[in-house]
Amino acid sequence: MGILLLLKNQITVNKFKPFLKLIGSILAVVSVFFLIKILKESYAQIHHKEFSLQTILVYLFLIFWSLLTYLAFAYAWKQLLKNKYPDFKFLDSFRIISLSQIAKYLPGNVAHFASRYYLADKHLTKTDTTITLVLETIMFTLASFIIGCGYFFYHDLFNIFDKNKVLMLFVLASVIVIILVVVFIIIKKNHTSLKLPASKLITTFFIYLLLPFMGGLSIYLLFQLILQEQSVSYLLCVFSFSISFLLGFVVPGAPGGIGIREYSFTLLMAPFISTVLALEVILIFRVLSLVGDILLFVIGKFIPVKISHD
């Protein structure tokens, strides 16, 4: 819902650019503080901290893998803007996402949207940025829901979560998507010349369908690393990952889904594996993701800015 707040700020931004730049710098520092705090808290809860050569290599691979998911994310955003902004390069998209994602650790789960909105001001019109953020949220929600439904092939979701709460969450997610679709149609019809051919929309949605499989692979490899002889289904990891991240996304007030995602993932894996091991894996995943986000931010700082929109 944080995207709707961006619609109110499309006229007077230029007057306050110096002030906004200062606020942005302050928010970046605060974001780093929250990120480090969350990193320390998550790491402190991990008991499986053996660092063999195999473990280190797997961890390094998964940090690199997390960066690849952001490359896919940046490519998806570029696809939505390609027709109207041919000069908006993939590197521009990746830089903006690299610098904005760190803000997701601020309480409220919307600061990264606002950060990307203002960082994109050098390249895109505010309306076009807003409409792509709205569309991106719709696609993420739908893709996570579609992939997450695969969990029913393994277990009855209503045996894990209270049926009424699941239905309420489904209604909430549906209402959010419907509102965003309406906002998307209204803005596109009246306030933007952004061209979105079907081929670009299909390509972008396919990328969002692919992201849970990339995240699920990280979870699967961590289970393989810890369990050694036991086996956990890769697809089960994908489906559980997708549902837990959807819950963390739509439930307001959690910084980056901290707590919501870990708790729901542990419950989803409980019928198949020890809750202690499931929690261990998702906490390790969280720590590696945090390290990846720090590295992502540093990389973004070294990518040069190229202004392609006046």
The 8 nearest C-alpha neighbors of each residue, nearest first, counted from 0:
[[1, 2, 3, 175, 4, 109, 179, 249],
 [0, 2, 109, 3, 4, 5, 112, 113],
 [1, 3, 4, 5, 0, 133, 112, 132],
 [4, 2, 5, 1, 6, 0, 7, 182],
 [3, 5, 2, 6, 1, 7, 0, 8],
 [4, 6, 2, 3, 7, 8, 129, 113],
 [7, 5, 4, 8, 3, 9, 129, 2],
 [8, 6, 5, 4, 9, 3, 10, 11],
 [9, 7, 6, 5, 10, 12, 11, 4],
 [8, 10, 125, 7, 6, 11, 12, 126],
 [11, 9, 12, 8, 13, 7, 125, 14],
 [12, 10, 13, 14, 9, 8, 15, 16],
 [11, 13, 15, 14, 10, 16, 9, 8],
 [12, 14, 16, 15, 11, 10, 17, 19],
 [15, 13, 12, 11, 16, 17, 18, 10],
 [14, 16, 18, 13, 12, 17, 19, 11],
 [15, 17, 19, 13, 18, 14, 20, 12],
 [18, 16, 20, 19, 15, 21, 14, 22],
 [17, 19, 21, 15, 20, 16, 22, 23],
 [20, 18, 16, 22, 21, 17, 23, 15],
 [19, 21, 23, 17, 18, 22, 16, 24],
 [22, 20, 24, 18, 23, 19, 25, 17],
 [23, 21, 19, 25, 24, 20, 26, 18],
 [22, 24, 20, 26, 21, 25, 19, 27],
 [25, 23, 27, 21, 22, 26, 20, 28],
 [24, 26, 22, 28, 27, 23, 29, 21],
 [25, 27, 29, 23, 28, 24, 30, 22],
 [28, 26, 30, 24, 25, 29, 23, 31],
 [27, 29, 31, 25, 30, 26, 32, 24],
 [28, 30, 26, 32, 31, 27, 25, 33],
 [31, 29, 27, 33, 32, 102, 28, 105],
 [30, 32, 34, 28, 29, 33, 35, 27],
 [31, 33, 29, 35, 30, 34, 36, 28],
 [34, 32, 36, 30, 31, 35, 37, 104],
 [33, 35, 31, 37, 36, 32, 104, 38],
 [36, 34, 38, 32, 37, 33, 31, 39],
 [35, 37, 33, 39, 38, 34, 32, 40],
 [36, 38, 40, 34, 35, 39, 41, 33],
 [39, 37, 35, 41, 36, 40, 286, 34],
 [40, 38, 42, 36, 37, 41, 43, 35],
 [39, 41, 37, 43, 38, 42, 36, 44],
 [42, 40, 38, 44, 43, 39, 37, 282],
 [41, 43, 39, 45, 44, 40, 38, 286],
 [42, 44, 40, 41, 45, 39, 46, 38],
 [45, 43, 42, 41, 46, 40, 282, 279],
 [46, 44, 42, 43, 47, 279, 282, 48],
 [45, 47, 48, 44, 279, 43, 42, 49],
 [46, 48, 45, 49, 279, 225, 283, 280],
 [49, 47, 46, 50, 45, 42, 54, 283],
 [48, 50, 47, 51, 54, 46, 55, 52],
 [51, 49, 54, 55, 48, 52, 53, 47],
 [50, 52, 54, 53, 49, 55, 56, 48],
 [51, 53, 55, 54, 56, 50, 57, 49],
 [52, 54, 56, 51, 55, 57, 50, 224],
 [55, 53, 51, 57, 52, 56, 50, 58],
 [54, 56, 58, 52, 57, 53, 50, 59],
 [55, 57, 59, 53, 58, 54, 60, 52],
 [58, 56, 60, 54, 59, 55, 61, 53],
 [59, 57, 55, 61, 60, 56, 54, 62],
 [60, 58, 56, 62, 61, 57, 55, 63],
 [59, 61, 57, 63, 58, 62, 64, 56],
 [60, 62, 64, 58, 63, 59, 65, 57],
 [63, 61, 65, 291, 59, 64, 60, 287],
 [62, 64, 60, 66, 61, 65, 59, 67],
 [65, 63, 61, 67, 66, 62, 60, 68],
 [64, 66, 62, 68, 67, 63, 61, 291],
 [67, 65, 63, 69, 64, 68, 291, 70],
 [66, 68, 70, 64, 69, 65, 71, 63],
 [67, 69, 71, 65, 70, 66, 72, 64],
 [70, 68, 72, 66, 71, 67, 73, 65],
 [69, 71, 67, 73, 72, 68, 74, 66],
 [72, 70, 74, 68, 69, 73, 75, 67],
 [71, 73, 69, 75, 70, 74, 68, 76],
 [74, 72, 93, 70, 76, 92, 75, 71],
 [73, 75, 71, 77, 76, 72, 70, 78],
 [76, 74, 203, 78, 72, 73, 77, 71],
 [77, 75, 73, 79, 78, 74, 72, 80],
 [78, 76, 74, 80, 79, 75, 81, 89],
 [77, 79, 81, 75, 76, 80, 199, 74],
 [78, 80, 76, 77, 81, 199, 195, 75],
 [81, 79, 77, 78, 84, 82, 83, 76],
 [80, 82, 78, 85, 84, 83, 77, 79],
 [83, 81, 84, 80, 85, 194, 195, 79],
 [82, 84, 81, 80, 193, 85, 194, 192],
 [85, 83, 81, 87, 86, 80, 82, 123],
 [84, 86, 81, 87, 82, 83, 88, 80],
 [87, 85, 84, 88, 307, 81, 308, 83],
 [88, 86, 84, 85, 91, 307, 89, 122],
 [89, 87, 91, 90, 86, 92, 77, 85],
 [88, 90, 92, 91, 93, 77, 74, 87],
 [91, 89, 93, 88, 92, 94, 302, 87],
 [92, 90, 88, 94, 89, 93, 87, 95],
 [93, 91, 89, 73, 90, 95, 94, 77],
 [92, 94, 73, 90, 96, 91, 95, 97],
 [93, 95, 299, 97, 91, 96, 92, 90],
 [96, 94, 98, 92, 97, 93, 99, 118],
 [95, 97, 99, 93, 94, 98, 100, 92],
 [98, 96, 94, 299, 296, 295, 95, 99],
 [97, 99, 296, 95, 96, 299, 100, 94],
 [98, 100, 96, 114, 111, 115, 101, 97],
 [101, 99, 102, 111, 103, 98, 97, 96],
 [100, 102, 103, 99, 30, 104, 98, 292],
 [103, 101, 111, 104, 100, 30, 110, 105],
 [104, 102, 111, 255, 105, 101, 108, 100],
 [105, 103, 254, 255, 102, 34, 30, 33],
 [104, 106, 103, 254, 102, 30, 107, 110],
 [107, 105, 254, 108, 253, 252, 104, 103],
 [106, 108, 252, 109, 254, 253, 105, 251],
 [107, 109, 254, 255, 103, 106, 110, 253],
 [110, 108, 1, 112, 107, 111, 103, 113],
 [111, 109, 113, 112, 102, 103, 114, 108],
 [110, 112, 102, 103, 114, 99, 113, 100],
 [113, 111, 115, 110, 114, 109, 116, 2],
 [112, 114, 116, 110, 111, 115, 117, 109],
 [115, 113, 111, 99, 116, 112, 117, 110],
 [114, 116, 118, 99, 112, 113, 117, 119],
 [117, 115, 113, 114, 119, 118, 112, 128],
 [116, 118, 120, 119, 114, 115, 113, 121],
 [119, 117, 115, 120, 116, 95, 114, 121],
 [118, 120, 117, 122, 121, 116, 123, 115],
 [121, 119, 117, 122, 118, 123, 124, 125],
 [122, 120, 119, 306, 308, 123, 118, 307],
 [121, 123, 308, 307, 119, 120, 306, 87],
 [124, 122, 120, 308, 119, 121, 125, 128],
 [123, 125, 127, 126, 128, 120, 122, 308],
 [124, 126, 128, 127, 9, 129, 123, 120],
 [127, 125, 129, 128, 124, 130, 191, 190],
 [126, 128, 130, 124, 129, 125, 131, 193],
 [129, 127, 125, 131, 126, 130, 116, 132],
 [130, 128, 126, 132, 127, 131, 125, 133],
 [129, 131, 133, 127, 132, 128, 183, 134],
 [132, 130, 134, 128, 133, 129, 135, 127],
 [133, 131, 135, 129, 130, 134, 136, 128],
 [132, 134, 130, 136, 131, 135, 179, 129],
 [133, 135, 131, 137, 136, 132, 130, 138],
 [134, 136, 132, 138, 133, 137, 131, 139],
 [137, 135, 139, 133, 134, 138, 140, 132],
 [138, 136, 134, 140, 135, 139, 176, 141],
 [137, 139, 135, 141, 136, 140, 142, 204],
 [138, 140, 136, 142, 137, 141, 207, 143],
 [141, 139, 137, 143, 138, 142, 136, 144],
 [140, 142, 144, 138, 143, 139, 145, 137],
 [143, 141, 208, 145, 139, 144, 140, 138],
 [144, 142, 241, 146, 140, 141, 145, 147],
 [143, 145, 147, 141, 142, 146, 140, 148],
 [146, 144, 142, 148, 147, 143, 141, 149],
 [147, 145, 143, 148, 144, 149, 238, 142],
 [146, 148, 238, 242, 144, 241, 149, 145],
 [149, 147, 150, 146, 145, 151, 144, 238],
 [148, 150, 147, 151, 152, 146, 238, 145],
 [149, 151, 238, 148, 152, 153, 147, 154],
 [152, 150, 154, 153, 149, 155, 148, 156],
 [153, 151, 150, 149, 154, 155, 148, 235],
 [154, 152, 151, 150, 235, 155, 149, 156],
 [153, 155, 151, 152, 156, 150, 270, 158],
 [156, 154, 157, 151, 158, 153, 159, 150],
 [155, 157, 158, 159, 154, 160, 151, 150],
 [158, 156, 160, 162, 159, 155, 161, 165],
 [159, 157, 156, 155, 160, 161, 154, 162],
 [160, 158, 157, 156, 266, 161, 267, 155],
 [161, 159, 157, 158, 162, 156, 165, 164],
 [160, 162, 164, 163, 157, 165, 159, 158],
 [161, 163, 165, 157, 164, 160, 166, 158],
 [162, 164, 166, 165, 161, 167, 160, 168],
 [165, 163, 167, 161, 166, 162, 168, 160],
 [166, 164, 168, 162, 167, 163, 169, 161],
 [165, 167, 169, 163, 168, 164, 170, 162],
 [168, 166, 164, 170, 169, 165, 163, 171],
 [167, 169, 171, 165, 170, 166, 164, 172],
 [168, 170, 166, 172, 167, 171, 173, 165],
 [171, 169, 173, 167, 168, 172, 174, 166],
 [172, 170, 168, 174, 173, 169, 167, 175],
 [171, 173, 175, 169, 174, 170, 168, 176],
 [174, 172, 170, 176, 171, 175, 169, 177],
 [173, 175, 177, 171, 176, 172, 170, 178],
 [176, 174, 172, 178, 173, 177, 179, 171],
 [175, 177, 179, 173, 174, 178, 137, 180],
 [178, 176, 174, 180, 179, 175, 173, 181],
 [179, 177, 181, 175, 180, 176, 174, 182],
 [178, 180, 182, 176, 181, 177, 183, 133],
 [179, 181, 183, 177, 182, 178, 176, 184],
 [180, 182, 178, 184, 183, 179, 185, 177],
 [183, 181, 179, 185, 180, 184, 186, 178],
 [182, 184, 180, 181, 186, 185, 179, 187],
 [185, 183, 181, 187, 182, 186, 188, 180],
 [186, 184, 182, 188, 183, 187, 189, 181],
 [187, 185, 190, 189, 183, 188, 184, 182],
 [188, 186, 191, 184, 185, 189, 190, 183],
 [187, 189, 185, 186, 184, 190, 191, 192],
 [190, 188, 186, 187, 185, 191, 184, 192],
 [191, 189, 186, 187, 188, 126, 192, 185],
 [192, 190, 187, 193, 189, 126, 127, 186],
 [191, 193, 194, 190, 187, 83, 127, 188],
 [194, 192, 191, 83, 195, 127, 187, 80],
 [195, 193, 82, 192, 83, 196, 80, 79],
 [194, 196, 193, 79, 199, 197, 200, 82],
 [197, 195, 198, 199, 194, 200, 82, 79],
 [196, 198, 200, 199, 201, 195, 202, 194],
 [197, 199, 201, 196, 200, 202, 195, 203],
 [200, 198, 202, 201, 197, 196, 78, 203],
 [199, 201, 197, 203, 202, 198, 204, 196],
 [202, 200, 204, 198, 199, 203, 205, 197],
 [203, 201, 199, 205, 200, 204, 198, 206],
 [202, 204, 75, 200, 206, 205, 201, 199],
 [203, 205, 207, 201, 206, 202, 138, 200],
 [204, 206, 208, 202, 203, 207, 201, 209],
 [207, 205, 209, 203, 204, 208, 210, 202],
 [208, 206, 204, 210, 209, 205, 139, 142],
 [207, 209, 205, 142, 206, 210, 204, 211],
 [208, 210, 206, 207, 212, 211, 205, 213],
 [209, 211, 213, 207, 212, 208, 214, 206],
 [212, 210, 214, 213, 241, 209, 215, 237],
 [211, 213, 215, 210, 209, 237, 214, 216],
 [214, 212, 210, 216, 211, 215, 209, 217],
 [215, 213, 211, 217, 216, 212, 210, 218],
 [214, 216, 237, 212, 218, 236, 217, 213],
 [215, 217, 219, 213, 214, 218, 220, 212],
 [216, 218, 220, 214, 215, 219, 61, 221],
 [217, 219, 215, 221, 216, 220, 236, 222],
 [220, 218, 216, 222, 221, 217, 233, 236],
 [221, 219, 223, 217, 222, 218, 224, 216],
 [222, 220, 224, 218, 223, 219, 280, 225],
 [221, 223, 219, 225, 224, 220, 226, 218],
 [224, 222, 220, 226, 221, 227, 225, 219],
 [223, 225, 221, 222, 227, 226, 220, 54],
 [226, 224, 222, 223, 227, 221, 47, 280],
 [225, 227, 229, 223, 222, 228, 224, 230],
 [226, 228, 223, 225, 224, 229, 230, 222],
 [229, 227, 226, 230, 223, 225, 224, 231],
 [230, 228, 226, 227, 231, 223, 222, 225],
 [229, 231, 228, 232, 223, 226, 227, 222],
 [232, 230, 233, 229, 222, 219, 235, 223],
 [231, 233, 235, 234, 236, 230, 219, 237],
 [232, 234, 236, 235, 219, 237, 231, 216],
 [233, 235, 237, 236, 232, 238, 215, 212],
 [234, 236, 232, 238, 237, 233, 239, 150],
 [237, 235, 215, 233, 239, 234, 238, 240],
 [238, 236, 215, 234, 240, 235, 212, 239],
 [237, 239, 147, 241, 235, 150, 240, 236],
 [240, 238, 236, 242, 241, 237, 235, 267],
 [239, 241, 237, 243, 238, 242, 236, 215],
 [240, 242, 238, 147, 143, 244, 239, 211],
 [243, 241, 147, 245, 239, 244, 240, 246],
 [244, 242, 260, 246, 264, 240, 245, 263],
 [245, 243, 247, 246, 241, 242, 260, 240],
 [244, 246, 248, 242, 247, 243, 143, 241],
 [247, 245, 243, 244, 248, 249, 250, 242],
 [248, 246, 256, 244, 260, 259, 245, 250],
 [247, 249, 245, 246, 250, 244, 256, 255],
 [248, 250, 246, 247, 251, 245, 172, 171],
 [249, 251, 247, 248, 246, 252, 253, 256],
 [252, 250, 253, 249, 107, 108, 248, 247],
 [251, 253, 107, 106, 108, 254, 250, 256],
 [252, 254, 256, 251, 257, 107, 255, 106],
 [255, 253, 106, 104, 108, 256, 105, 257],
 [254, 256, 103, 104, 257, 108, 253, 247],
 [257, 255, 247, 253, 254, 259, 260, 258],
 [258, 256, 255, 259, 254, 253, 260, 261],
 [257, 259, 261, 260, 262, 256, 253, 247],
 [260, 258, 247, 262, 256, 261, 257, 263],
 [259, 261, 243, 247, 263, 262, 256, 258],
 [260, 262, 258, 264, 259, 263, 281, 265],
 [261, 263, 265, 259, 260, 264, 258, 266],
 [262, 264, 266, 260, 265, 243, 261, 259],
 [265, 263, 267, 261, 243, 266, 262, 260],
 [264, 266, 262, 268, 277, 263, 278, 267],
 [267, 265, 269, 263, 264, 268, 262, 159],
 [266, 268, 264, 265, 269, 239, 263, 159],
 [267, 269, 265, 266, 271, 270, 272, 264],
 [268, 270, 266, 274, 272, 271, 267, 273],
 [271, 269, 268, 272, 267, 266, 154, 273],
 [272, 270, 269, 268, 273, 231, 267, 274],
 [273, 271, 269, 268, 270, 274, 277, 276],
 [272, 274, 276, 275, 269, 277, 271, 268],
 [275, 273, 277, 269, 276, 265, 278, 272],
 [276, 274, 278, 273, 277, 279, 265, 272],
 [277, 275, 279, 273, 278, 274, 280, 272],
 [276, 278, 274, 280, 265, 279, 275, 273],
 [279, 277, 275, 281, 276, 280, 265, 274],
 [278, 280, 276, 282, 277, 281, 45, 275],
 [281, 279, 283, 277, 282, 278, 221, 284],
 [280, 282, 284, 278, 283, 279, 285, 261],
 [283, 281, 285, 279, 284, 280, 278, 41],
 [284, 282, 286, 280, 285, 281, 287, 279],
 [283, 285, 281, 287, 282, 286, 288, 280],
 [284, 286, 282, 288, 283, 287, 281, 289],
 [287, 285, 289, 283, 288, 284, 38, 282],
 [286, 288, 290, 284, 289, 285, 62, 291],
 [289, 287, 291, 285, 286, 290, 284, 292],
 [288, 290, 292, 286, 291, 287, 285, 293],
 [291, 289, 287, 293, 288, 292, 294, 286],
 [290, 292, 288, 294, 62, 289, 293, 295],
 [293, 291, 295, 289, 294, 290, 288, 296],
 [294, 292, 290, 296, 295, 291, 289, 297],
 [293, 295, 291, 297, 292, 296, 298, 290],
 [294, 296, 292, 298, 97, 293, 297, 291],
 [297, 295, 299, 98, 97, 293, 294, 298],
 [296, 298, 294, 300, 299, 295, 293, 301],
 [299, 297, 295, 301, 300, 296, 294, 302],
 [300, 298, 94, 97, 296, 302, 297, 301],
 [301, 299, 297, 298, 302, 296, 98, 94],
 [300, 302, 298, 299, 303, 297, 94, 296],
 [301, 303, 299, 300, 94, 304, 298, 90],
 [304, 302, 301, 305, 300, 94, 299, 91],
 [305, 303, 306, 302, 91, 94, 121, 301],
 [304, 306, 307, 303, 91, 122, 121, 87],
 [307, 305, 121, 122, 308, 304, 309, 87],
 [306, 308, 122, 86, 305, 87, 121, 309],
 [309, 307, 122, 123, 121, 306, 124, 120],
 [308, 307, 121, 122, 306, 123, 124, 120]]
